[in-house]
Amino acid sequence: MNIKHLDESIAKFNELRPQIEEALNLPGIDQRTRKNALTYIDGFYEIVNDPKKRKREIEDDCLGNR
């Protein structure tokens, strides 16, 4: 696995987080759905921005090291 590419991808996700979250403010998305989606997004960012969690939850899974 090329960690450089992973780091670049995570940096892009971090850069786009405000726009990703803003997309949940569209008409037709109810409050409960919005809250559930934001909780999911928070969990994603918690994993990718914590080196230990990222290794365990993403890198090891992708490499079959679990």
C-alpha positions as CSV (number, residue, x, y, z in Angstrom):
1,M,0.0,0.0,0.0
2,N,1.3,3.4,-0.9
3,I,0.9,5.5,2.2
4,K,1.7,8.7,0.4
5,H,-1.4,8.2,-1.8
6,L,-3.4,7.5,1.3
7,D,-2.1,10.6,3.1
8,E,-2.9,12.7,0.0
9,S,-6.4,11.3,-0.2
10,I,-7.1,12.0,3.5
11,A,-5.8,15.5,3.1
12,K,-8.3,16.0,0.2
13,F,-11.1,14.6,2.3
14,N,-10.2,17.0,5.2
15,E,-10.1,19.9,2.7
16,L,-13.6,19.0,1.4
17,R,-15.2,18.2,4.8
18,P,-17.1,21.5,4.9
19,Q,-18.6,20.9,1.5
20,I,-19.5,17.3,2.3
21,E,-21.3,18.4,5.5
22,E,-23.0,21.3,3.7
23,A,-24.4,18.9,1.2
24,L,-26.5,17.5,4.0
25,N,-28.4,20.8,4.2
26,L,-30.2,20.3,1.0
27,P,-34.0,20.5,1.0
28,G,-35.7,17.2,1.4
29,I,-33.1,15.8,3.8
30,D,-34.9,15.4,7.2
31,Q,-33.2,16.2,10.5
32,R,-32.9,12.6,11.6
33,T,-31.2,11.6,8.3
34,R,-28.9,14.6,8.5
35,K,-27.9,13.8,12.1
36,N,-27.2,10.1,11.3
37,A,-25.1,11.1,8.3
38,L,-23.1,13.6,10.3
39,T,-22.5,11.0,12.9
40,Y,-21.2,8.6,10.3
41,I,-19.0,11.3,8.7
42,D,-17.6,12.2,12.2
43,G,-16.7,8.6,12.7
44,F,-14.9,8.4,9.3
45,Y,-12.9,11.5,10.1
46,E,-12.0,10.2,13.5
47,I,-10.6,7.1,12.0
48,V,-8.7,8.6,9.1
49,N,-7.2,11.4,11.2
50,D,-6.0,9.1,14.0
51,P,-2.9,7.2,12.9
52,K,-3.5,4.2,15.2
53,K,-7.2,3.9,14.2
54,R,-6.4,4.4,10.5
55,K,-3.8,1.6,10.6
56,R,-6.2,-0.7,12.3
57,E,-9.4,0.1,10.5
58,I,-8.1,0.9,7.0
59,E,-4.5,-0.2,6.3
60,D,-4.6,-3.5,8.1
61,D,-8.0,-4.4,6.6
62,C,-7.0,-3.5,3.1
63,L,-3.8,-5.5,3.4
64,G,-5.6,-8.5,5.0
65,N,-3.6,-8.1,8.2
66,R,-6.5,-8.6,10.5
